[in-house]
C-alpha cells in the first residue's frame, strides 16, 4: 500500500470510529471556530463600542448621497454580502470585485481580497472615501456630518470618552461590532468537538474527500481561510493556479491581477487572500469576480484550477454537503434606531 492509500485508510478509520479532531493526521487538523473573535490590543471589544458600531454600520448618512451604508454591500440580515457579482455604490456605480461576507471576517489577519489593509478598523475607513462606494470627499467631511447629528455624541462618549468623535473611533466602533458577527457551533464544530451525530454520513464523506483532494492545503484553520496568522500577515494563494482548462476562460479568471494591483509587484500577480468557507452556502455568487452562481460548479472549478483534478459528481455532492455543515447559527440581530438629523438634511444638494 502506498503512502497516499495509507493516509486514506487512516482517515476512513478515524471518521468511522468518531475519533476526535486532535487524533487526525496533520494534513487535516480540524479546528472548531472560537466563541469570541480576536481583537487588537488598542481596540478591545466592549458593549458600548458594539452598540455605537452597529448604528454606524447601518447608517447610510456616512455616504455622500445618504443611500449607501456598510450593510448595503454586507447585509448582515442575510449572508453578510449583497448577492451581486459586484456591489453597487453611490450613483449606481459598481466596483470590480464581489463583496466578501462580513460574517466571520474577524478571523482574517488582513482585509480585502488583496489584503491591502491589516485590520477591520482600516477596512472600515476605505469605502467611505472610495468614489465608487460611499463617495465622500474625505474623512473630515464625513465626521462633520456625524457631529451634526446630536444623538451620536453620547454614544461616542460612552464608548470612548469625551472629545472622541473622530474617524479613528468611528472605525474602531464599526470594527468592534463586526467582531461580534461570528457563527460558531455549526454542525461541523459540534462534530469535531465530539458530537458524532452532528454531521450526517454524506457530510462526513465530504469532509474526508475535501481533505484527500487537497482542499485543506489552502482552506485550513478554524475559519477555513488558512492557518492562524498575526494581524497584518496575510495568507494568500495564486488563483487560478492551473489555467489550461475551460474554467479560466469561461469565468474570466485571468482578468484580475489580484494583489499585484495593491503592491505593484509582478510576483503578486493573481495572488488573493484565501477566503473563508464558513457560511459559504449563503454567500453566492462566488469568487472575487462573482462569476459563479452555483456552489457545485464552484467546487468543480476549484478542483480543476487549483488542484488540476476532475472530481466525480459524487465527490462534488459530498463536498458540497460538507460545506453545508460549516454554516453556523446566526446570532439574532435587531435593527438599531438611528439618531435623527434634527430638522436638517445632511445630504441635500449632493
GITA-V896900 format. One record per helix or strand of 3 or more residues. SS is the DSSP state (helix for helix, strand for strand). FROM is the first residue (numbers start at 1). TO is the last residue. If there is no record, write none. Layout:
# GITA-V896900
ss={SS	SS}
from={FROM	FROM}
to={TO	TO}
This chain:
# GITA-V896900
ss={helix	helix	helix	helix	helix	helix	helix	helix	helix	helix	helix	helix	helix	helix	helix	helix	strand	helix	helix	helix	strand	helix	helix	helix}
from={3	21	26	41	47	60	70	90	105	120	139	150	167	187	201	215	236	246	260	266	271	280	295	313}
to={17	23	28	43	58	62	73	92	107	129	147	160	178	192	213	217	238	250	263	268	273	282	307	324}
